[in-house]
Amino acid sequence: MGRRDYEDDPAAPAANSLVPAASAVVVDGSGRILLQRRRDNGMWALPGGVMEIGESLPDCAVRETREETGIDIEIIGIVGTYSNPRHVFAYDDGEVRQEFSICFLARPAAGRAGEPAVSEESTDVRWFEPGEVDALPMVAAVRRRVDDWRSGEMPATR
């Protein structure tokens, strides 16, 4: 399913959905960050997705990271909360979702992290040095989360 992101765009369609979601900045022992190249828009992104009934937002981040990258993680903090009503995602099926996401800080699970692997949602999964991220194609909202992590300060709610 295709997706188009709109942020502060007067031509954006009106939101018709609000869904809790979680993502994760996963950092290994060498300080590298885990990213996936999304199949739906070709951009590099953090692992993450929609929370399911019966799970917590941290559980969602752990599940989505495992599903999308093959890596098991442990949550160790929060990068930030993101709920900009002027940031929407328009999907091919007509859903226009308002942003509502918590981005967690995580590390690979000790002794059972696994190896990066692509999924139905990704075409590539890799570890990157923080300085390599600047040159990658990435939507502004994902870059903001990565920059918030690199700044070392939890931002005010966005």
C-alpha positions, 0 to 999 in steps of 0.5 A: 500500500502506498503512502504519502506524507504531508507536513504543514502543507495547505494541500494536504487532505483532511485527516480521517483517522487517529491511530496510536503508533510507536517507533524505535531509535535502536542503537547498538554497543558501537553507537550505530543506529538501525534503519530500514528502507521502506517498501511503500515510499523508498525512504529510510526510516526507523522501525515502527508501526500501529499499536494493536489492541492488547499491547502497550506502546513499548510492546508495540515498538518491540514487536514492530522492530522485530517484524520489520528488521529481525532485531529483538530490542529492549526499551531503555528510554523515550526519544520524544512524543509526536502528535502534530495535527498538521502532519498527516499520512495519506494511504492509497485506500483513502485513509488519512492518518493524523500523526500520533506516535511515541518514539522510544530509545532502545538497544539490541536485546542482550544475547538474543538480538538477531541479525538484520533482515528485510520484511514485507515492509522493507527492502533493506535493513542496516546499521549506520554510523550517526554521521552517515544518516544525514545523506540518506533519503528520509521524510522530515518527521523521521529525520526530526526523531533521529536529530532529537536522539542525536541532540541527547535531549528529549524535546517538548511534545511535537 
